[in-house]
């Protein structure tokens, strides 16, 4: 059962090595944030994946800071217990430290986020240290970082070569040293995720990275089967809400057309 006490970055950070895995899921509005929170999810991530699963775009690059703030505000209203983490969208933090501080600050101030997540390794450490120094908890994100989709030539597994793997481990260490409290590790071989988890003192939260991470995160659409026809190979479908929703909509259509809905009880008195 979920309790009403808010989870903080310090509490999540302390879970490392204690055997209590972190369960994270994305959400983009108050309804699903409430449901995830009631289910006992630890972290609700307002992912820039909203560009793909909510807006229907081919990647996350066009998502704006204002859009992230809008969705974050809704999610924050539904999360009584879970920590609300907001993704920093592409180009809101890569140009300058000042841009990054302002963007992260807006996500907390206007979006009511409790931490921000940003993609990248060693090149992000100056920004991470600055954000942490002014009181903004930062979750890192390494491996297959979706904002670099064009560099990778698609959403492909990263860290297969020794050189890539060493660079990802070095990035993970640098982020932890800079003060990040947790690290998403996406779409890397399980052996590399295990090596990263061993190498750093903060929790790793895996997605498509095998079972050795200190926690897991899934996009809610994949977990709930909201797309009836597709989900990534690494996701587990815990429900078939896409199929159930089509069935409910088509039963409604039938009832409207046949005159079965509304009944007397469903009409004003
Ligand atoms: O944007 C997102 O939803 C994410 C998760 C896939 C980790 O970054």
py3Dmol code that shows the C-alpha trace and the ligand (Angstrom):
import py3Dmol

protein = """\
ATOM      1  CA  UNK A   1       0.000   0.000   0.000  1.00  0.00           C
ATOM      2  CA  UNK A   2       1.234   3.518  -0.837  1.00  0.00           C
ATOM      3  CA  UNK A   3       1.766   5.829   2.138  1.00  0.00           C
ATOM      4  CA  UNK A   4       1.295   9.604   2.059  1.00  0.00           C
ATOM      5  CA  UNK A   5       4.948  10.465   2.792  1.00  0.00           C
ATOM      6  CA  UNK A   6       6.699  12.039  -0.210  1.00  0.00           C
ATOM      7  CA  UNK A   7       9.707  10.233  -1.596  1.00  0.00           C
ATOM      8  CA  UNK A   8      12.767  12.458  -1.933  1.00  0.00           C
ATOM      9  CA  UNK A   9      15.988  12.209  -3.894  1.00  0.00           C
ATOM     10  CA  UNK A  10      17.871  11.613  -0.617  1.00  0.00           C
ATOM     11  CA  UNK A  11      15.633   8.656   0.293  1.00  0.00           C
ATOM     12  CA  UNK A  12      15.899   7.161  -3.200  1.00  0.00           C
ATOM     13  CA  UNK A  13      19.685   7.653  -3.189  1.00  0.00           C
ATOM     14  CA  UNK A  14      19.926   5.786   0.125  1.00  0.00           C
ATOM     15  CA  UNK A  15      18.211   2.730  -1.383  1.00  0.00           C
ATOM     16  CA  UNK A  16      21.458   1.849  -3.180  1.00  0.00           C
ATOM     17  CA  UNK A  17      22.789  -1.431  -1.898  1.00  0.00           C
ATOM     18  CA  UNK A  18      19.806  -2.044   0.417  1.00  0.00           C
ATOM     19  CA  UNK A  19      18.085  -4.442  -1.978  1.00  0.00           C
ATOM     20  CA  UNK A  20      14.907  -2.328  -2.259  1.00  0.00           C
ATOM     21  CA  UNK A  21      14.493  -1.718  -5.974  1.00  0.00           C
ATOM     22  CA  UNK A  22      13.114   1.556  -7.335  1.00  0.00           C
ATOM     23  CA  UNK A  23       9.959   1.209  -9.476  1.00  0.00           C
ATOM     24  CA  UNK A  24       9.532   4.143 -11.852  1.00  0.00           C
ATOM     25  CA  UNK A  25       7.005   4.773 -14.615  1.00  0.00           C
ATOM     26  CA  UNK A  26       6.236   7.656 -16.927  1.00  0.00           C
ATOM     27  CA  UNK A  27       2.995   9.644 -16.722  1.00  0.00           C
ATOM     28  CA  UNK A  28       1.799  12.712 -18.573  1.00  0.00           C
ATOM     29  CA  UNK A  29      -1.436  13.748 -16.838  1.00  0.00           C
ATOM     30  CA  UNK A  30      -3.142  13.764 -13.453  1.00  0.00           C
ATOM     31  CA  UNK A  31      -5.331  10.686 -14.027  1.00  0.00           C
ATOM     32  CA  UNK A  32      -2.473   8.281 -14.672  1.00  0.00           C
ATOM     33  CA  UNK A  33      -0.184   9.972 -12.131  1.00  0.00           C
ATOM     34  CA  UNK A  34      -2.857   9.343  -9.457  1.00  0.00           C
ATOM     35  CA  UNK A  35      -3.215   5.700 -10.462  1.00  0.00           C
ATOM     36  CA  UNK A  36       0.566   5.110 -10.504  1.00  0.00           C
ATOM     37  CA  UNK A  37       0.852   6.827  -7.123  1.00  0.00           C
ATOM     38  CA  UNK A  38      -1.941   4.693  -5.616  1.00  0.00           C
ATOM     39  CA  UNK A  39      -0.169   1.582  -6.914  1.00  0.00           C
ATOM     40  CA  UNK A  40       2.961   2.478  -4.928  1.00  0.00           C
ATOM     41  CA  UNK A  41       5.221   3.600  -7.780  1.00  0.00           C
ATOM     42  CA  UNK A  42       8.327   5.367  -6.381  1.00  0.00           C
ATOM     43  CA  UNK A  43       9.086   7.811  -9.208  1.00  0.00           C
ATOM     44  CA  UNK A  44       6.702   9.289 -11.755  1.00  0.00           C
ATOM     45  CA  UNK A  45       8.763  10.512 -14.679  1.00  0.00           C
ATOM     46  CA  UNK A  46       7.289  13.172 -16.925  1.00  0.00           C
ATOM     47  CA  UNK A  47       9.319  11.944 -19.872  1.00  0.00           C
ATOM     48  CA  UNK A  48       9.927  13.848 -23.060  1.00  0.00           C
ATOM     49  CA  UNK A  49       8.751  10.534 -24.556  1.00  0.00           C
ATOM     50  CA  UNK A  50       5.454  12.441 -24.446  1.00  0.00           C
ATOM     51  CA  UNK A  51       6.509  13.755 -27.859  1.00  0.00           C
ATOM     52  CA  UNK A  52       6.130  10.217 -29.210  1.00  0.00           C
ATOM     53  CA  UNK A  53       3.368   8.596 -27.143  1.00  0.00           C
ATOM     54  CA  UNK A  54       1.154  11.665 -26.547  1.00  0.00           C
ATOM     55  CA  UNK A  55       1.926  13.940 -29.504  1.00  0.00           C
ATOM     56  CA  UNK A  56       2.518  11.240 -32.135  1.00  0.00           C
ATOM     57  CA  UNK A  57       5.954  12.542 -33.218  1.00  0.00           C
ATOM     58  CA  UNK A  58       8.734  10.276 -34.574  1.00  0.00           C
ATOM     59  CA  UNK A  59      11.189  11.304 -31.805  1.00  0.00           C
ATOM     60  CA  UNK A  60      11.530  13.526 -28.710  1.00  0.00           C
ATOM     61  CA  UNK A  61      13.469  16.391 -30.300  1.00  0.00           C
ATOM     62  CA  UNK A  62      10.600  18.827 -30.999  1.00  0.00           C
ATOM     63  CA  UNK A  63       9.235  18.765 -27.408  1.00  0.00           C
ATOM     64  CA  UNK A  64       9.401  22.242 -25.859  1.00  0.00           C
ATOM     65  CA  UNK A  65      10.074  23.386 -22.318  1.00  0.00           C
ATOM     66  CA  UNK A  66       6.582  24.929 -22.115  1.00  0.00           C
ATOM     67  CA  UNK A  67       5.034  21.584 -23.084  1.00  0.00           C
ATOM     68  CA  UNK A  68       7.084  19.788 -20.420  1.00  0.00           C
ATOM     69  CA  UNK A  69       5.986  22.321 -17.796  1.00  0.00           C
ATOM     70  CA  UNK A  70       2.323  21.942 -18.816  1.00  0.00           C
ATOM     71  CA  UNK A  71       2.380  18.133 -18.444  1.00  0.00           C
ATOM     72  CA  UNK A  72       4.499  18.253 -15.304  1.00  0.00           C
ATOM     73  CA  UNK A  73       2.023  20.546 -13.539  1.00  0.00           C
ATOM     74  CA  UNK A  74      -0.773  18.044 -14.215  1.00  0.00           C
ATOM     75  CA  UNK A  75       1.284  15.070 -13.047  1.00  0.00           C
ATOM     76  CA  UNK A  76       2.408  16.852  -9.870  1.00  0.00           C
ATOM     77  CA  UNK A  77      -1.242  17.258  -8.810  1.00  0.00           C
ATOM     78  CA  UNK A  78      -1.665  13.472  -8.869  1.00  0.00           C
ATOM     79  CA  UNK A  79       1.502  12.342  -7.091  1.00  0.00           C
ATOM     80  CA  UNK A  80       1.006  12.350  -3.304  1.00  0.00           C
ATOM     81  CA  UNK A  81       3.815   9.909  -2.543  1.00  0.00           C
ATOM     82  CA  UNK A  82       5.915   9.320  -5.667  1.00  0.00           C
ATOM     83  CA  UNK A  83       8.707  11.704  -6.577  1.00  0.00           C
ATOM     84  CA  UNK A  84       7.914  13.761  -9.702  1.00  0.00           C
ATOM     85  CA  UNK A  85      10.879  13.971 -12.086  1.00  0.00           C
ATOM     86  CA  UNK A  86      10.733  16.122 -15.229  1.00  0.00           C
ATOM     87  CA  UNK A  87      12.790  15.543 -18.351  1.00  0.00           C
ATOM     88  CA  UNK A  88      14.740  18.536 -19.624  1.00  0.00           C
ATOM     89  CA  UNK A  89      13.816  18.717 -23.324  1.00  0.00           C
ATOM     90  CA  UNK A  90      16.303  18.905 -26.179  1.00  0.00           C
ATOM     91  CA  UNK A  91      18.108  22.267 -26.489  1.00  0.00           C
ATOM     92  CA  UNK A  92      16.887  23.541 -23.109  1.00  0.00           C
ATOM     93  CA  UNK A  93      20.265  22.693 -21.494  1.00  0.00           C
ATOM     94  CA  UNK A  94      22.879  21.909 -24.166  1.00  0.00           C
ATOM     95  CA  UNK A  95      23.741  25.486 -25.225  1.00  0.00           C
ATOM     96  CA  UNK A  96      24.850  27.044 -21.928  1.00  0.00           C
ATOM     97  CA  UNK A  97      24.863  26.515 -18.172  1.00  0.00           C
ATOM     98  CA  UNK A  98      22.647  29.576 -17.831  1.00  0.00           C
ATOM     99  CA  UNK A  99      20.041  28.076 -20.174  1.00  0.00           C
ATOM    100  CA  UNK A 100      20.155  24.817 -18.222  1.00  0.00           C
ATOM    101  CA  UNK A 101      19.718  26.496 -14.838  1.00  0.00           C
ATOM    102  CA  UNK A 102      16.804  28.579 -16.106  1.00  0.00           C
ATOM    103  CA  UNK A 103      15.084  25.581 -17.739  1.00  0.00           C
ATOM    104  CA  UNK A 104      15.496  23.339 -14.691  1.00  0.00           C
ATOM    105  CA  UNK A 105      14.342  26.174 -12.445  1.00  0.00           C
ATOM    106  CA  UNK A 106      11.170  26.630 -14.515  1.00  0.00           C
ATOM    107  CA  UNK A 107      10.412  22.894 -14.301  1.00  0.00           C
ATOM    108  CA  UNK A 108      10.503  23.144 -10.494  1.00  0.00           C
ATOM    109  CA  UNK A 109       8.949  26.601 -10.149  1.00  0.00           C
ATOM    110  CA  UNK A 110       6.171  26.388 -12.774  1.00  0.00           C
ATOM    111  CA  UNK A 111       5.908  22.623 -13.302  1.00  0.00           C
ATOM    112  CA  UNK A 112       6.129  21.621  -9.602  1.00  0.00           C
ATOM    113  CA  UNK A 113       8.740  18.961 -10.456  1.00  0.00           C
ATOM    114  CA  UNK A 114      10.890  17.714  -7.564  1.00  0.00           C
ATOM    115  CA  UNK A 115      13.905  16.770  -9.696  1.00  0.00           C
ATOM    116  CA  UNK A 116      15.013  17.021 -13.314  1.00  0.00           C
ATOM    117  CA  UNK A 117      16.473  14.409 -15.640  1.00  0.00           C
ATOM    118  CA  UNK A 118      18.965  15.206 -18.367  1.00  0.00           C
ATOM    119  CA  UNK A 119      20.749  13.112 -20.989  1.00  0.00           C
ATOM    120  CA  UNK A 120      24.504  12.845 -21.483  1.00  0.00           C
ATOM    121  CA  UNK A 121      27.719  11.855 -19.744  1.00  0.00           C
ATOM    122  CA  UNK A 122      30.941  13.714 -18.904  1.00  0.00           C
ATOM    123  CA  UNK A 123      29.941  16.758 -20.977  1.00  0.00           C
ATOM    124  CA  UNK A 124      27.028  17.384 -18.559  1.00  0.00           C
ATOM    125  CA  UNK A 125      28.942  17.373 -15.284  1.00  0.00           C
ATOM    126  CA  UNK A 126      29.407  21.154 -14.989  1.00  0.00           C
ATOM    127  CA  UNK A 127      25.659  21.703 -15.367  1.00  0.00           C
ATOM    128  CA  UNK A 128      24.793  18.870 -12.973  1.00  0.00           C
ATOM    129  CA  UNK A 129      27.132  20.279 -10.286  1.00  0.00           C
ATOM    130  CA  UNK A 130      25.666  23.758 -10.731  1.00  0.00           C
ATOM    131  CA  UNK A 131      22.058  22.534 -10.493  1.00  0.00           C
ATOM    132  CA  UNK A 132      22.794  20.443  -7.409  1.00  0.00           C
ATOM    133  CA  UNK A 133      24.621  23.396  -5.813  1.00  0.00           C
ATOM    134  CA  UNK A 134      21.483  25.532  -6.085  1.00  0.00           C
ATOM    135  CA  UNK A 135      19.192  22.829  -4.719  1.00  0.00           C
ATOM    136  CA  UNK A 136      17.884  21.101  -7.840  1.00  0.00           C
ATOM    137  CA  UNK A 137      18.189  17.288  -7.634  1.00  0.00           C
ATOM    138  CA  UNK A 138      19.390  15.766 -10.907  1.00  0.00           C
ATOM    139  CA  UNK A 139      18.820  12.305 -12.373  1.00  0.00           C
ATOM    140  CA  UNK A 140      21.279  11.452 -15.160  1.00  0.00           C
ATOM    141  CA  UNK A 141      20.511   9.391 -18.269  1.00  0.00           C
ATOM    142  CA  UNK A 142      23.174   7.400 -20.189  1.00  0.00           C
ATOM    143  CA  UNK A 143      23.333   4.699 -22.853  1.00  0.00           C
ATOM    144  CA  UNK A 144      20.782   5.034 -25.644  1.00  0.00           C
ATOM    145  CA  UNK A 145      19.853   8.653 -24.980  1.00  0.00           C
ATOM    146  CA  UNK A 146      16.873   9.379 -27.279  1.00  0.00           C
ATOM    147  CA  UNK A 147      17.805  13.049 -27.839  1.00  0.00           C
ATOM    148  CA  UNK A 148      20.886  11.741 -29.727  1.00  0.00           C
ATOM    149  CA  UNK A 149      18.795   9.555 -32.054  1.00  0.00           C
ATOM    150  CA  UNK A 150      20.347  11.111 -35.173  1.00  0.00           C
ATOM    151  CA  UNK A 151      23.886  10.524 -33.925  1.00  0.00           C
ATOM    152  CA  UNK A 152      23.028   6.866 -33.207  1.00  0.00           C
ATOM    153  CA  UNK A 153      21.198   6.392 -36.530  1.00  0.00           C
ATOM    154  CA  UNK A 154      18.041   5.181 -34.747  1.00  0.00           C
ATOM    155  CA  UNK A 155      16.954   3.962 -31.304  1.00  0.00           C
ATOM    156  CA  UNK A 156      19.703   1.335 -31.227  1.00  0.00           C
ATOM    157  CA  UNK A 157      21.408  -0.537 -28.402  1.00  0.00           C
ATOM    158  CA  UNK A 158      24.515   1.384 -27.254  1.00  0.00           C
ATOM    159  CA  UNK A 159      27.705   0.227 -25.544  1.00  0.00           C
ATOM    160  CA  UNK A 160      28.320  -2.912 -27.579  1.00  0.00           C
ATOM    161  CA  UNK A 161      31.959  -2.045 -28.313  1.00  0.00           C
ATOM    162  CA  UNK A 162      34.567  -1.829 -25.566  1.00  0.00           C
ATOM    163  CA  UNK A 163      35.281   1.809 -26.422  1.00  0.00           C
ATOM    164  CA  UNK A 164      31.587   2.769 -26.188  1.00  0.00           C
ATOM    165  CA  UNK A 165      31.147   0.801 -22.962  1.00  0.00           C
ATOM    166  CA  UNK A 166      34.170   2.496 -21.323  1.00  0.00           C
ATOM    167  CA  UNK A 167      32.906   5.920 -22.337  1.00  0.00           C
ATOM    168  CA  UNK A 168      29.422   5.205 -20.885  1.00  0.00           C
ATOM    169  CA  UNK A 169      30.947   3.961 -17.597  1.00  0.00           C
ATOM    170  CA  UNK A 170      33.185   7.055 -17.430  1.00  0.00           C
ATOM    171  CA  UNK A 171      30.121   9.257 -18.014  1.00  0.00           C
ATOM    172  CA  UNK A 172      28.163   7.465 -15.283  1.00  0.00           C
ATOM    173  CA  UNK A 173      31.036   7.935 -12.790  1.00  0.00           C
ATOM    174  CA  UNK A 174      31.381  11.618 -13.703  1.00  0.00           C
ATOM    175  CA  UNK A 175      27.647  12.251 -13.225  1.00  0.00           C
ATOM    176  CA  UNK A 176      27.687  10.549  -9.818  1.00  0.00           C
ATOM    177  CA  UNK A 177      30.755  12.597  -8.806  1.00  0.00           C
ATOM    178  CA  UNK A 178      29.012  15.783  -9.942  1.00  0.00           C
ATOM    179  CA  UNK A 179      26.145  15.072  -7.526  1.00  0.00           C
ATOM    180  CA  UNK A 180      23.444  13.270  -9.545  1.00  0.00           C
ATOM    181  CA  UNK A 181      21.283  11.192  -7.151  1.00  0.00           C
ATOM    182  CA  UNK A 182      20.261   8.473  -9.643  1.00  0.00           C
ATOM    183  CA  UNK A 183      20.947   7.433 -13.202  1.00  0.00           C
ATOM    184  CA  UNK A 184      18.719   6.070 -15.959  1.00  0.00           C
ATOM    185  CA  UNK A 185      20.596   3.460 -18.015  1.00  0.00           C
ATOM    186  CA  UNK A 186      18.798   2.868 -21.302  1.00  0.00           C
ATOM    187  CA  UNK A 187      19.118   0.130 -23.908  1.00  0.00           C
ATOM    188  CA  UNK A 188      22.615  -1.185 -23.187  1.00  0.00           C
ATOM    189  CA  UNK A 189      23.736  -4.827 -22.857  1.00  0.00           C
ATOM    190  CA  UNK A 190      22.828  -6.220 -19.401  1.00  0.00           C
ATOM    191  CA  UNK A 191      26.526  -6.874 -18.629  1.00  0.00           C
ATOM    192  CA  UNK A 192      27.313  -3.180 -19.159  1.00  0.00           C
ATOM    193  CA  UNK A 193      24.339  -2.108 -16.981  1.00  0.00           C
ATOM    194  CA  UNK A 194      25.655  -4.450 -14.270  1.00  0.00           C
ATOM    195  CA  UNK A 195      29.152  -2.924 -14.564  1.00  0.00           C
ATOM    196  CA  UNK A 196      27.743   0.617 -14.269  1.00  0.00           C
ATOM    197  CA  UNK A 197      25.635  -0.414 -11.267  1.00  0.00           C
ATOM    198  CA  UNK A 198      28.781  -1.806  -9.593  1.00  0.00           C
ATOM    199  CA  UNK A 199      30.891   1.214 -10.511  1.00  0.00           C
ATOM    200  CA  UNK A 200      28.802   4.038  -9.045  1.00  0.00           C
ATOM    201  CA  UNK A 201      27.466   4.829  -5.562  1.00  0.00           C
ATOM    202  CA  UNK A 202      24.048   6.039  -6.777  1.00  0.00           C
ATOM    203  CA  UNK A 203      21.076   3.917  -7.921  1.00  0.00           C
ATOM    204  CA  UNK A 204      20.818   2.912 -11.575  1.00  0.00           C
ATOM    205  CA  UNK A 205      17.326   2.758 -13.064  1.00  0.00           C
ATOM    206  CA  UNK A 206      17.273   0.529 -16.123  1.00  0.00           C
ATOM    207  CA  UNK A 207      15.133   0.459 -19.233  1.00  0.00           C
ATOM    208  CA  UNK A 208      16.014  -2.276 -21.701  1.00  0.00           C
ATOM    209  CA  UNK A 209      19.169  -2.818 -19.652  1.00  0.00           C
ATOM    210  CA  UNK A 210      18.554  -6.140 -17.889  1.00  0.00           C
ATOM    211  CA  UNK A 211      17.885  -7.092 -14.264  1.00  0.00           C
ATOM    212  CA  UNK A 212      21.031  -5.865 -12.459  1.00  0.00           C
ATOM    213  CA  UNK A 213      20.025  -2.218 -12.122  1.00  0.00           C
ATOM    214  CA  UNK A 214      18.868  -0.814  -8.783  1.00  0.00           C
ATOM    215  CA  UNK A 215      15.461  -0.048 -10.292  1.00  0.00           C
ATOM    216  CA  UNK A 216      13.462  -0.128 -13.499  1.00  0.00           C
ATOM    217  CA  UNK A 217      11.479   2.412 -15.494  1.00  0.00           C
ATOM    218  CA  UNK A 218       8.933   1.841 -18.274  1.00  0.00           C
ATOM    219  CA  UNK A 219       6.930   4.143 -20.484  1.00  0.00           C
ATOM    220  CA  UNK A 220       3.346   3.758 -19.220  1.00  0.00           C
ATOM    221  CA  UNK A 221       1.945   3.214 -22.725  1.00  0.00           C
ATOM    222  CA  UNK A 222       4.199   0.157 -23.131  1.00  0.00           C
ATOM    223  CA  UNK A 223       3.446  -1.209 -19.637  1.00  0.00           C
ATOM    224  CA  UNK A 224      -0.324  -0.812 -20.094  1.00  0.00           C
ATOM    225  CA  UNK A 225      -0.448  -2.040 -23.707  1.00  0.00           C
ATOM    226  CA  UNK A 226      -2.047   1.220 -24.840  1.00  0.00           C
ATOM    227  CA  UNK A 227      -0.814   0.652 -28.386  1.00  0.00           C
ATOM    228  CA  UNK A 228      -2.623  -2.572 -29.319  1.00  0.00           C
ATOM    229  CA  UNK A 229      -0.150  -3.377 -32.091  1.00  0.00           C
ATOM    230  CA  UNK A 230       3.338  -2.528 -30.772  1.00  0.00           C
ATOM    231  CA  UNK A 231       5.612  -2.259 -27.759  1.00  0.00           C
ATOM    232  CA  UNK A 232       9.419  -2.376 -27.499  1.00  0.00           C
ATOM    233  CA  UNK A 233      10.991  -5.827 -27.152  1.00  0.00           C
ATOM    234  CA  UNK A 234      12.248  -5.054 -23.629  1.00  0.00           C
ATOM    235  CA  UNK A 235       8.871  -3.910 -22.235  1.00  0.00           C
ATOM    236  CA  UNK A 236       6.469  -6.205 -20.392  1.00  0.00           C
ATOM    237  CA  UNK A 237       2.754  -5.581 -21.095  1.00  0.00           C
ATOM    238  CA  UNK A 238       0.929  -5.751 -17.748  1.00  0.00           C
ATOM    239  CA  UNK A 239      -2.440  -4.956 -19.333  1.00  0.00           C
ATOM    240  CA  UNK A 240      -4.075  -4.694 -22.737  1.00  0.00           C
ATOM    241  CA  UNK A 241      -5.704  -1.303 -22.271  1.00  0.00           C
ATOM    242  CA  UNK A 242      -5.493  -0.494 -25.984  1.00  0.00           C
ATOM    243  CA  UNK A 243      -7.628  -3.517 -26.878  1.00  0.00           C
ATOM    244  CA  UNK A 244      -9.925  -2.940 -23.871  1.00  0.00           C
ATOM    245  CA  UNK A 245     -10.411   0.711 -24.897  1.00  0.00           C
ATOM    246  CA  UNK A 246     -11.310  -0.176 -28.489  1.00  0.00           C
ATOM    247  CA  UNK A 247     -13.807  -2.747 -27.162  1.00  0.00           C
ATOM    248  CA  UNK A 248     -15.366  -0.155 -24.816  1.00  0.00           C
ATOM    249  CA  UNK A 249     -15.585   2.525 -27.527  1.00  0.00           C
ATOM    250  CA  UNK A 250     -17.147   0.123 -30.017  1.00  0.00           C
ATOM    251  CA  UNK A 251     -19.710  -1.126 -27.430  1.00  0.00           C
ATOM    252  CA  UNK A 252     -20.627   2.542 -26.846  1.00  0.00           C
ATOM    253  CA  UNK A 253     -20.956   3.159 -30.612  1.00  0.00           C
ATOM    254  CA  UNK A 254     -23.249   0.102 -30.906  1.00  0.00           C
ATOM    255  CA  UNK A 255     -25.386   1.233 -27.947  1.00  0.00           C
ATOM    256  CA  UNK A 256     -25.769   4.791 -29.293  1.00  0.00           C
ATOM    257  CA  UNK A 257     -26.695   3.502 -32.755  1.00  0.00           C
ATOM    258  CA  UNK A 258     -29.164   0.951 -31.411  1.00  0.00           C
ATOM    259  CA  UNK A 259     -30.747   3.459 -28.989  1.00  0.00           C
ATOM    260  CA  UNK A 260     -29.784   1.294 -25.989  1.00  0.00           C
ATOM    261  CA  UNK A 261     -27.822   4.212 -24.483  1.00  0.00           C
ATOM    262  CA  UNK A 262     -28.942   6.280 -22.640  1.00  0.00           C
ATOM    263  CA  UNK A 263     -31.524   4.407 -20.582  1.00  0.00           C
ATOM    264  CA  UNK A 264     -34.086   6.166 -18.362  1.00  0.00           C
ATOM    265  CA  UNK A 265     -31.701   5.838 -15.396  1.00  0.00           C
ATOM    266  CA  UNK A 266     -28.951   7.527 -17.426  1.00  0.00           C
ATOM    267  CA  UNK A 267     -31.181  10.488 -18.358  1.00  0.00           C
ATOM    268  CA  UNK A 268     -31.914  13.737 -16.457  1.00  0.00           C
ATOM    269  CA  UNK A 269     -34.914  13.774 -14.130  1.00  0.00           C
TER     270      UNK A 269
END
"""
ligand_1 = """\
8
LIG
O 11.357 10.190 -21.905
C 11.243 9.152 -21.235
O 10.137 8.628 -21.024
C 12.449 8.544 -20.705
C 12.344 7.141 -20.184
C 12.221 6.207 -21.327
C 13.465 6.789 -19.304
O 13.474 9.138 -20.712
"""
view = py3Dmol.view(width=600, height=400)
view.addModel(protein, "pdb")
view.setStyle({"model": 0}, {"cartoon": {"style": "trace"}})
view.addModel(ligand_1, "xyz")
view.setStyle({"model": 1}, {"stick": {}})
view.zoomTo()
view.show()
